């Protein structure tokens, strides 16, 4: 049976948010500890740079602390800070690329009206030929090479495990747009991974 001290360690997110809003630094620190690894991983996946990911992590929680009084609790705190993190990551990428804007490589029907007839499995068949860790590294490199519009949806849905509805809310998209972008991201990854794995096999 858990003691009272243990029970205090597993406070509900909404309770921590309420306490943090009331001025409890300890409650906000608990929220940071709960989500900092996820936000750092998201930053690393979006920017591909550990220093940028670290900056993004710090800026995300600084902004969250600054704007906490205005946080409306009709959505999860985690969803809210992910939105802040994405904005910080996009700003970093814009600065890095200076005049280059993040754009789609091809026209797309974001509402998903025109979809390929078959839903291709993005995972490659030759997966068993490589060690799991090596395949994961190849997958991450391939995912980071996706256009930002596809990359963000892919990482939120397939890496962070957010629902279609949560992803749509975060990115101000329709659920159909999220599904269409995720489909295209998976399709591109399958093509890229198939080429990479074929090269490794032939070399």
MARNU-904842 format. One record per atom (N, C-alpha, C): x, y, z; residue in one letter. Coordinates in steps of 0.2 Angstrom, whole numbers, plus 5000, padded with zeros to 4 digits. Layout:
BEGIN
XYZA/...
This chain:
BEGIN
500449945000X/500050005000X/500450065000X/500350114995X/500750174995X/500650215001X/501250245003X/501150295009X/500950365006X/500750415011X/500550475009X/501050515005X/501650505006X/502250535002X/502250514995X/502150454994X/502150424987X/501550454984X/500950454987X/500350474984X/500450544981X/500850594985X/500950654983X/501350664977X/501750614975X/502150614970X/501750604963X/501150574964X/500850564958X/500150604957X/500250674958X/499750714958X/499450724950X/498850734950X/498550734943X/498850804940X/498850804933X/499150854930X/498750924931X/498050914931X/497650974932X/497751004939X/497850964944X/498050984951X/498651024951X/499150994948X/499851034947X/499751104944X/499351104939X/499251164935X/498851214939X/498351194943X/498051244948X/498451264953X/498951224956X/499351244961X/499951294958X/500151274952X/500651324949X/500351394947X/499751394945X/499351454944X/499351494950X/499251464956X/499151494962X/499851514965X/500351504961X/501051534963X/501551474966X/501351414965X/501751364968X/502351344963X/502951364964X/503551344960X/503651274960X/503551244966X/503651174966X/503151134961X/502551154961X/502051124956X/502251134949X/502551194947X/502751204941X/503351164939X/503851154944X/504451114943X/504251044942X/503651014946X/503450944944X/503250934937X/502850994935X/502650984928X/503250984923X/503751024924X/504351024920X/504650954920X/504750924926X/505050864927X/504650804923X/504050814923X/503550764920X/503650764913X/503750824910X/503750824902X/504350854899X/504950864903X/505550894899X/505850844894X/505850784896X/506150734891X/505750724885X/505150734885X/504750724879X/504750794875X/504850844878X/504950914874X/505650914871X/506150894875X/506750884872X/506850844866X/506550784867X/506550734861X/506150764855X/505550804856X/505250834851X/505650884848X/506050924852X/506450974849X/507050944845X/507350894847X/507850854844X/507650834837X/507050804837X/506750774831X/506550824826X/506350884828X/506150944824X/506750974821X/507250994825X/507851034823X/508450984821X/508450924824X/509050884822X/509650904825X/509650954830X/510250984833X/510150984841X/510550954845X/510550944852X/510551014855X/510951064853X/510951134856X/510351164855X/510051164849X/509451194847X/508851164851X/508851094852X/508351064856X/508351084863X/509051094866X/509051114873X/508851184874X/508951234869X/508751304869X/507951304868X/507651254864X/506951254863X/506651224869X/506951184873X/506651154879X/506651214884X/507151254885X/507151304890X/506651364888X/506651384882X/506251434880X/505451414880X/505351344879X/504651324880X/504351334887X/504751314892X/504551314899X/504551384901X/505051424899X/505051494901X/504451534899X/504251514892X/503651544890X/502951514893X/503051454895X/502451424898X/502351454905X/502951464909X/502851494915X/502651564915X/502851604910X/502651674909X/501951684907X/501651634903X/500951634901X/500451594905X/500751564910X/500351514914X/499651544916X/499651604918X/498951634921X/498451634915X/498651634909X/498251644903X/498051574900X/498351524903X/498151454901X/497451434903X/497051424897X/496351394899X/496351324899X/496151294904X/496151224906X/495651184902X/495451204896X/495051164892X/495351114888X/496051114888X/496451064885X/497051044890X/497350994888X/497950964892X/498451014893X/498851024898X/499451064899X/499951034894X/500050974893X/500550944889X/500350964882X/499750964880X/499550984873X/499751064872X/499651104877X/499851174877X/500551184876X/500951144880X/501651164879X/501951134873X/501651074870X/501951054864X/501851104858X/501251144859X/501151194854X/501651254855X/501851264861X/502351314862X/503051294859X/503151234860X/503751204858X/503851204851X/503251184847X/503251184840X/503451254837X/503151304840X/503251374838X/503951394839X/504251374845X/504951384846X/505451354841X/505251284839X/505651254834X/505551284827X/505051304825X/504951334819X/505351394818X/505351434824X/505651494824X/506451484823X/506651434826X/507351414826X/507551394819X/507151354816X/507251334809X/507251394804X/506751434805X/506751494800X/507351534801X/507651544807X/508251584808X/508851544805X/508851484805X/509351444802X/509351444795X/508751444792X/508751444785X/508651514782X/508751564786X/508651634784X/508051644779X/508251664773X/507751684769X/507351624766X/507551564767X/507151504765X/506551484769X/506051484766X/505351464769X/505251394769X/504951364774X/504751294775X/504151284770X/504251244765X/503651234761X/503551164759X/502951144756X/502851074754X/503251074747X/503451014746X/503850994739X/503350994734X/502750974735X/502250964730X/501550984732X/501151004728X/500451024730X/500050964733X/499650984738X/499350924741X/498650954743X/498150904743X/497550914745X/497450894753X/497550944757X/497550934764X/496950904767X/496350914764X/495750884767X/495750814765X/496250784761X/496250714760X/495750694755X/495450734750X/495050714745X/495350674740X/495950684738X/496250644733X/496750604737X/496650534738X/497150494741X/497350434737X/497950414737X/498150354734X/497650294735X/497650244731X/497150194731X/497350144737X/498050134738X/498250084743X/498650124748X/498550104754X/498950134760X/499550094761X/500150124759X/500750084759X/501050084766X/501250024768X/501550024775X/502250054774X/502350104779X/502950144778X/503550104781X/503450044785X/504050004788X/504349964782X/504949964782X/505249924776X/505249844778X/505249804773X/505249734774X/505949714776X/506549744773X/507149724775X/507349744782X/506949754786X/507049784793X/507449734797X/507349664796X/507749614800X/508449614798X/508649644793X/509349644790X/509849684794X/509549734798X/509949784802X/509749774809X/510249794813X/510149794820X/509649854822X/509249844827X/508649884828X/508949964829X/509449964833X/509750034834X/509950074828X/510250034823X/510450064817X/509850084813X/509350044813X/508750054809X/508450114812X/508350124818X/508050184822X/508450244820X/509150244819X/509550304817X/509350324810X/509350274806X/509150284799X/508450314798X/507950284802X/507350314802X/507250384804X/507650404810X/507650474812X/507950514807X/508550494804X/508850544798X/508350554793X/507950494791X/507550504785X/506950544787X/506650544793X/506150584796X/506250654796X/506950674798X/507150744799X/507250774792X/507250734787X/507350764780X/506650774777X/506150754780X/505450774777X/505350844778X/504950874773X/504750944774X/504350954780X/504451014783X/504251024790X/503451004791X/503051024786X/502351014787X/502250934788X/502550894784X/502550824785X/502850794792X/503450824793X/503850804799X/503550814805X/503250874806X/502850884812X/502350844814X/501850824809X/501350784809X/501550714811X/502150684808X/502350624809X/502650614816X/503050664818X/503250654825X/502750664830X/502250704829X/501750704834X/501350644835X/501150614829X/500750554829X/501050494830X/501650484826X/501950414826X/502550414832X/502750464834X/503350464839X/503050484846X/502650544846X/502450564853X/501750524854X/501450494849X/500850464851X/500250504852X/500250564850X/499650604850X/499050584846X/498450594847X/497850574843X/497850614837X/497450594832X/497350634826X/497050704828X/496550694833X/496150754835X/496650804839X/497050784843X/497550824847X/498050854842X/498250814837X/498750844832X/498450904828X/497850884826X/497450934822X/497351004826X/497150994833X/497151054837X/497751094838X/498351054839X/498951084840X/499151124833X/499051104828X/499351124821X/498751174818X/498251174821X/497651214818X/497451184811X/497451124810X/497251084804X/496551044805X/496251024800X/495750984800X/495950914801X/495550864804X/495850794805X/495950764798X/495650784793X/495750754787X/496450774784X/496650844786X/497250864784X/497850824787X/497750814794X/498250774798X/498350704795X/497750674793X/497750604790X/498150604783X/498050654779X/498350664773X/499050674773X/499250714778X/499950734779X/500350674782X/500050634786X/500350584789X/500450524784X/499950514780X/499950464774X/500550484770X/500650544768X/501150564763X/501850554767X/501850574773X/502550564777X/502750494777X/502250454779X/502450374779X/502650354772X/502350374767X/502450354760X/503150374758X/503350434760X/504050464758X/504550424762X/504350414769X/504850374773X/504950304770X/504450274768X/504550204765X/504950204759X/504850254755X/505250254749X/506050274751X/506150314755X/506750334757X/507150284761X/506750244765X/507050184769X/507250134764X/506850114759X/506950064755X/507550074751X/507650144749X/508250154745X/508850154749X/508850174755X/509450174760X/509650104762X/509150064763X/509249994765X/509549954759X/509249964753X/509549934747X/510249944746X/510450014747X/511150034746X/511549994751X/511349994757X/511749954762X/511849884761X/511249854758X/511249784757X/511749774751X/511749814746X/512149804740X/512949824741X/513049864746X/513749884747X/514149834751X/
